[in-house]
Amino acid sequence: MPFISIYGRSGSGKSVITKYVCDNLDGISYAIVNIRQARTIFGATNVILSGLGQQSVRSAQGMHYAIESIGSAIEASVAKRWQAMLCSCT
């Protein structure tokens, strides 16, 4: 599965470029997740899960479970409908 990271300062157009590229590729489904809205690393995992259409995990379940949940959500999404994945990281 392709993984592309895009870096740049705030407001430089990373998400706009990523959305434009994905919109213009045939057969691509994608999710753009802005983790800046998260206050903690654990919060960032829940933002990612939400962007992937999954339910949040509780902190009592632990970080390991949260990371595994993200991996499982990505694998399930790719298996169901995605031919490729682009991730925009800020």
Residue pairs with C-beta under 8 A, 6 or more apart in sequence:
1 74
1 78
1 84
1 85
2 84
2 85
2 86
3 85
3 86
3 87
4 86
4 87
5 87
5 88
5 89
6 14
6 17
6 18
6 88
6 89
7 14
7 89
7 90
8 14
8 90
10 90
14 88
14 90
15 32
15 34
15 88
18 30
18 32
18 86
18 88
19 30
19 32
21 86
22 28
22 30
22 86
25 84
27 83
28 82
28 83
28 84
28 86
29 77
29 81
29 82
29 83
30 82
30 85
30 86
31 51
31 52
31 53
31 77
32 51
32 88
33 47
33 48
33 50
33 51
33 52
33 87
33 88
34 47
34 90
35 44
35 47
35 48
35 90
36 90
37 47
38 44
38 46
38 47
41 63
42 59
42 63
42 66
45 57
45 63
45 66
45 67
45 69
45 70
46 56
46 57
46 66
48 70
49 55
49 56
49 57
49 66
49 69
49 70
49 73
50 56
52 70
52 73
52 74
52 77
53 73
53 77
54 69
54 73
57 65
57 66
57 69
74 85
77 85
78 85
